[in-house]
């Protein structure tokens, strides 16, 4: 055992803590766009001029286009090896595309003739997606070169969870408590200035975070930290072999994509409008809820990551997170069903308010572990492929995961749109002033609680066949170190 631990320690390369933190900003940078574009269906119905179902369908189709671009961009990353690294150029290029295309969507679309708005939006959004994919892929592809220490990889998830919890708390507060009242209340959703105001606040922030991510990767985005440590010739045939034989990425894709589909339904903006605005009767509670729960969410996630992921391994962390999320979600449903949501208050606390906050914090903490741990697990799958076949294809790992993830989760917008259309909202969407009805309650519960539970159950099934335990990853890192040494010796012999 002592020799094995010694071999493992010699095979590891580590990052500095601040480098991991800065690198995690890349995911936060893209999540800013993902979150502000959650309001895109309101832009489509209020400004572009399409119906509710068509708006949801367009969102689905564009998400599919997002998935289609993934394998090609992943292939480009795997073939890239410049003096600026393999990953950093894609962060910069991707964010610049996002910056420009989102500006054009929000500023130009409203001023062109009505008949041209829809096709113009489609073209610009397709370009926007390419930029989004460029930057997003790096969140997964650079994991394996940043660090291969199994105790360090979960640290990314800890930073990522903190940054995104803060982000998801701050954005709703700014939008619901500042921007919506500033631009006319309910009328803001049909006011171009509202969407332009969102862009002016958040797009520059995304760019700054992208630059910090580039700085975080600067030292480790080099050939010596890529897989075997030598330049490899990668073909589409190699991709097919990975798809057929890498059981780890197969199971991770099944687990994470089903989880993402249902989480996307839960996080849909319309669902929060119905939950807080209609069922609870006060949409401003949404911003307060996000602010109040942000720090407890962070604390729960960090504790779970530290005591489970870093000590027991990433597979165990996903299992614990999944079970905890299921149990707390079931309890939250019974609270909403048997309790009185209209008594929810964050100024005059009562039993319902306390239980609502506690259960949401616990559910968010556990589901945060299960959802966020997927990113460093993708790096484990890339290392497993080096171990299995000798091929280093982090771009494929990231984009294969993203491709299936996006193709499946793209259905979330359509599912939500069809469900609200089925209860009478065919031409307009529910607003905070829409009267309460039982059908609104059940659609909200299905999307907010029922769908995520189905996704978490799929996690449990897929993880039964996921091979990368903590012990297996230690074996893999030792073998990769041997592969690198062998490749280096061959390169030296060829040079002589």
Buried (B, 14 or more C-beta within 10 A) or exposed (E): EEEEEEBBEEBBBBBEEEBBBBBBBBBBBBBBBBBBBBBBBBBBBBBBEBBBBBBBBBBBBBBBBBBBBBBEBBBBBBBBEEEEBBBBBBBBBBBBBBBBBBBBBBEEBBEEEEEEBBEBBBEBBBBBBBBBBBBBBBBBBBBBBBBBBBBBBBBBBBBBBBBBBBBBBBBBBBBBBEBBEEBEBEEBBBBBBBBBBBBEBBBEBBBEBBBBBBBBBBEBBBBEBBBBBBEBEBEEEBBEBBEEEBBBBBBBBBBBBBBBBBBBBBBBBBBBBBBBBBBBBBBBBBBBBBBBBBBBBBBBBBEBBEEBBBEBBBBBBBBBBBBBBBBBBBBBBEBBEEBEBEBBBBEEEEEBBEBBBBBBBBBBBBBBBBBBBBBBBBBBBBBBBBBBBBBBBBBBBBBBBBBBBBBBBBBBBBBBBBBBBEBEBEEEBBBBEBEBBEBBBBBBBBBBBBBBBBBBBBBBEBBEEBEBBBEBBBBBBBBBBEBBEEBBEEBEEEEE
